[in-house]
């Protein structure tokens, strides 16, 4: 298995495990500690992390068939998007510091870039 495929499949699998852990922690450990609004913020972070976990896995699977800078950039964009988007929502819900929400859209831009780069990588691939 090539390095890029192994990297993104491993990161995707790890992110999947973390998503389940954080979802369970929210449902069982934070439900009585956070307001309903902050629980929704937490859940949004988990959902978007989980959605983009599958994106990382797709990048890893595609890297088994072909490698390109566009494909690698797509994977990195998804990962950075998860860290910024979901990470800022986790921090916001736990801290209540609403200014953290200002960086969340930056993570969303990385998600969009990841999908656009993935589209370009697929369209440019041979075969």
C-alpha positions as CSV (number, residue, x, y, z in Angstrom):
1,X,0.0,0.0,0.0
2,X,1.4,3.4,-0.9
3,X,2.2,6.0,1.7
4,X,-0.6,8.5,0.8
5,X,-3.3,5.8,0.8
6,X,-2.0,4.5,4.1
7,X,-1.9,8.0,5.6
8,X,-5.4,9.1,4.7
9,X,-7.0,5.7,5.4
10,X,-5.3,5.7,8.8
11,X,-6.3,9.3,9.5
12,X,-9.9,8.5,8.4
13,X,-10.1,5.5,10.6
14,X,-8.7,7.4,13.6
15,X,-11.1,10.3,12.9
16,X,-14.0,7.9,12.8
17,X,-13.1,6.5,16.2
18,X,-12.7,10.0,17.6
19,X,-16.0,11.1,16.2
20,X,-17.8,8.2,17.9
21,X,-16.0,8.9,21.2
22,X,-16.8,12.7,21.0
23,X,-20.4,11.9,20.1
24,X,-20.8,9.6,23.0
25,X,-19.1,12.0,25.3
26,X,-21.5,14.7,24.2
27,X,-24.6,12.5,24.7
28,X,-23.6,11.0,28.0
29,X,-21.0,13.3,29.6
30,X,-22.1,16.8,28.5
31,X,-25.8,16.6,28.3
32,X,-26.4,17.7,31.9
33,X,-23.5,20.3,31.8
34,X,-24.2,22.2,28.6
35,X,-27.2,24.3,27.5
36,X,-29.4,22.9,24.7
37,X,-27.9,25.5,22.4
38,X,-24.3,24.4,23.2
39,X,-25.2,20.7,22.9
40,X,-26.4,21.5,19.3
41,X,-23.1,23.3,18.6
42,X,-21.2,20.2,20.0
43,X,-23.3,17.9,17.8
44,X,-22.7,20.0,14.7
45,X,-19.0,19.6,15.3
46,X,-19.3,15.8,15.6
47,X,-21.5,15.6,12.5
48,X,-19.2,17.5,10.3
49,X,-16.2,15.6,11.6
50,X,-17.9,12.4,10.8
51,X,-19.0,13.5,7.3
52,X,-15.4,14.4,6.5
53,X,-14.1,11.2,8.1
54,X,-15.7,9.5,5.1
55,X,-14.1,12.1,2.8
56,X,-10.6,11.2,4.2
57,X,-11.4,7.5,3.6
58,X,-12.5,8.3,0.0
59,X,-9.2,10.1,-0.6
60,X,-7.3,7.1,0.9
61,X,-9.2,4.6,-1.3
62,X,-8.7,6.7,-4.4
63,X,-4.9,7.0,-3.6
64,X,-4.8,3.2,-4.0
65,X,-5.7,3.7,-7.6
66,X,-3.9,6.9,-8.5
67,X,-1.7,9.5,-6.8
68,X,-1.8,13.2,-7.5
69,X,-1.0,16.5,-5.7
70,X,-4.6,17.4,-6.1
71,X,-5.7,14.3,-4.3
72,X,-3.2,14.8,-1.4
73,X,-4.2,18.4,-1.2
74,X,-7.8,17.4,-0.9
75,X,-7.1,15.1,2.0
76,X,-5.1,17.7,3.8
77,X,-7.9,20.3,3.3
78,X,-10.4,17.9,4.8
79,X,-8.2,17.3,7.8
80,X,-7.5,21.0,8.4
81,X,-11.2,21.7,7.9
82,X,-12.0,19.2,10.6
83,X,-9.5,20.6,13.0
84,X,-10.6,24.2,12.5
85,X,-14.4,23.8,11.9
86,X,-15.1,21.0,14.4
87,X,-12.4,21.9,16.8
88,X,-13.7,25.5,17.1
89,X,-17.2,24.2,17.7
90,X,-16.0,21.8,20.4
91,X,-14.0,24.7,22.1
92,X,-17.0,27.1,21.8
93,X,-19.4,24.7,23.3
94,X,-17.1,23.8,26.2
95,X,-15.9,27.3,26.9
96,X,-18.8,29.5,26.0
97,X,-16.4,31.9,24.3
98,X,-18.6,32.9,21.4
99,X,-15.7,34.6,19.6
100,X,-14.4,31.2,18.7
101,X,-17.3,30.9,16.3
102,X,-15.6,33.5,14.1
103,X,-13.0,31.0,13.0
104,X,-15.5,28.2,12.2
105,X,-16.2,29.4,8.7
106,X,-12.5,29.2,7.9
107,X,-12.8,25.4,8.5
108,X,-15.8,25.4,6.3
109,X,-13.7,27.0,3.5
110,X,-11.2,24.2,3.9
111,X,-14.0,21.7,3.6
112,X,-15.2,23.3,0.3
113,X,-11.6,23.4,-1.0
114,X,-11.2,19.7,-0.2
115,X,-14.3,18.8,-2.2
116,X,-13.3,21.1,-5.1
117,X,-9.8,19.6,-5.1
118,X,-11.2,16.1,-4.9
119,X,-13.4,16.8,-7.9
120,X,-10.4,18.2,-9.8
121,X,-8.3,15.2,-8.9
122,X,-10.9,12.7,-10.1
123,X,-11.5,14.6,-13.4
124,X,-7.8,14.8,-14.1
125,X,-7.1,11.1,-13.3
126,X,-6.2,8.8,-16.1
127,X,-8.6,6.0,-16.9
